């Protein structure tokens, strides 16, 4: 694509902010995916390009949580495996759709995510009694969110922490840290499939990935020092604005 230097800088800036937001409360893809659509990328290529830089950003924050002692990978083996299976199924499904259909579906998916945020109760900072086992969580929540992540993607970084807290009783920081590993797995395997099918615009994906890495590192540090509850209202508003923009002003 023939994009100006200013457009590239704006995309990198959006990716930086998206990486920061994703590490704090998820849903950075609600910024980057619409931005890629607005500069003229076809829907499938926009999703594929988004997957690359999103997975790299998730890896950056995952490593930061892990080296700071907030992430136990062993307990997440089964959820990660099931999420990756769901992501593969979702990615293969979305690639069979016509691009015009996908562009019409995206704002409704965003609107659904926004409604989820509005109805969700505030996440707690302490552990509570789990409602289900980790294996049942893997076969239901992880598999379902993995499919959604492969099919679409934006919002999984916000939906998954609520599921960890609600179903497994995790505290806020642990739920956020575990979500980053899940997001990296879901978006990573999906990005591989999009790459194999030639649905990634690398000249945009690479510089945006750099912005994501820097933003994700700063955001994960913020989570560990302050928590994430203060970001929830911001994410709700941003999600609604983006959904309405795409729905009424495509």
N, C-alpha and C positions, 0 to 999 in steps of 0.2 A: 504494500500500500504506500501511496505517496502522502505521508503525513509530515507536517511541519515540526521543527525542533520544539516549538512551544507545545504542540500537542503531545509529543513524547514526554516532555517535562511534566505536563499536567497528569498524564497517565501514571508516571512514576510516583508523583506526589500522592495521587489517589491510592496507589498500591501501598505506599508507606503508611498512610492513614488507615487503610484497610487491614494491614498487618497488625498495626497497633490495636485497632478495635477488635479484631478477631482474637487476639491474645487475651484481651480484657473480658469481652462478653460475646465473642463470636459474631458472625454475620458480616464480616468484611467483604464477602462476595456480593453482598447487596449493593456495594459501591463499585467494585471492579467490573462485575459482569455488565451492569447497565452502561458503564463508561465505555466498555469495548463495543457494545451495540451502538452507542451514540456516535462513535467515530466511523461506523460503517461496516464493521465485520459481519459476515453472515452468521446467523445464530449458532450453528454447530461449531464453526471455527472460533467464535467468541467464547463458547463454553469450553472448548479444548484449550484455548490460550489461557483462560481463567484457571483451569485445573492445574496447569503447570506452575504458575506463580503462587497459587493458593497452597499447593502441596509443599512447595519449598518453604513458604512462610510458616506453615504448620510444623515442619521439621525443625525450623529454627527455634520456635517457642518450646517444642517438645524437648529438645536437647537442653534448653535453659532450665526447664522444670526438672529434668532428670538429674542434671549435675548439681542442682540445689537441693536434692533429696525429697522432692514432692511427687515423684512418679515411681510406682512399683509396676514394672512391666510384666512380671510373672502372673499377676492376677488378671491381666488383660489379654492373655493369649487367645482364649476362646472367643471373647467379644470381638477382638481384632480380626480373627479368621472369618467369623460370620459376617462382620461388616464388609470385609473385602469381597466375600461371595456375593453379598447384596449389591455392592458397587459394580461388580462385573456384570451382573444381570441388568442393573439400571443403565449402565453405559451402553450395553448392546441394544437395549430397548430404545433409548433415545436416538441412537444412530440410524434407526429404521424409520424415523419420522421425517416428514417433509419440513424443511427449514421454516417455511411460512407458518406451518402449524405450531412449531415450537415457539416462534416469536409471539403468537397469540396466547399460548399457554403460560409463558413466563410471568406476566403481570398477575395472573390469578394465583400462581404458586407463591409469589411474593406476598400477595394479600393474605393468603392463608397463614404464612409465617407471621405476619404482623398481628393477625387475630390471635394466634397462639401466644405471642408476647403479651398482648393486652389481657388475656384471660389467665396467664400464669401467675401463681402466687410468688411472693418474694422468696428468693433462695436464702436458706439459712447458712450461718457460718459454723455450725456445730454438727456433729454426726447424729443420726437418729436410727431407729430400728428399720432394717431393710424389709421391703414388702415381698421380694422374690429373691431367688438364688442367682448367683452370677451366671450359671449355665442357662437358666431360663431367660435371663436378661439378654444373653448372647443370641439365643434363638428367636427372640421376639424384637426387642428394641434395637439391638445392634444390627440385626439383619434388615429390618425395615428402614432404619436411618441410612444404612449403607446403600440400599436400593435407591432411596431418594437422593443421596449424595452422588451416586453414579449417574442418575437420570438428570439431575438439575444441580444441586450443590449448595447455593447460598442459604445460610440459616442453620446448617448442621452444627456449626460451632456454638450456636445459642440453644438449639433444641436439646442437644446431647447432655449438656450440664444439668438441665432441669430433669432429664430422665435419670441421670446418675443420682441426683439428690432425692428425687421422688421415689424411685423404685429400689435403689440400693442404700439409701440413707447416707450418702457421702456428704462430707462438709464441702463448702464452696470451693476452696482452693484445690482440694483433691479432685473434685468433679471437673474443674476447669483444666487441671493438668492432664487428667486422663483423657479428656475430650480432645486435647491437642494431638495425642498419639492416634486416637481414632480418626480424626480428621486427616492426618497425614497418610494413614493407611487407605482410607476411602478415596481421597483425592489423588493419591499417588498411583494406585492401581488403575483408576479411571484415566489419569493422564497418560499412562503407558498405552492404553487401548486407543485413545484419541491420537497419540503420536503415531502408532502403527498405521492408522488409517489416514495419516496426512492431514489431520484437522487441527493443527497448531501453527500459529503465525509467530515464529521464533523471534523475529526482529522486534516484536512487542513483548513477547513472553519473558525474554531474558532481562531487559532493563526493569520491567515491573517486578520480576522475581527479586532483584537486588533491593528494590524499595520495600518489598514484603519482608525480607530477611531483617532489615534494620528496624522496621516498625514492629515486627513480631518480638524481637529481642527486648525492645523498650516496653512493649505492652505486657509481656510475661513478667518482667521485673515489677511493673506496677501492680499486677495481680498479687504477687507474693508479698508486697508491702502494704497494699490497701484493700484488697478484695475487689469484687466486681459489681456489687449491688448498685452502686451509684451510676453505672453505665446503662442499666436496663431501660430507663425512660428515654435515653438518647437513642438507643437502638430501635425502640418501638416507633419513635417519630420518624427516624430515617427510613425504616422499612416501609411505613405507610406512604411517605412522600415518594419514594422510588416506585412503589407499586402503582400509585395513582398517576404518576408521571407517565409510566409506560402504558397504562391502561387508557388514559384519555389524551395523551400527547405523544404517540409513538414516533 
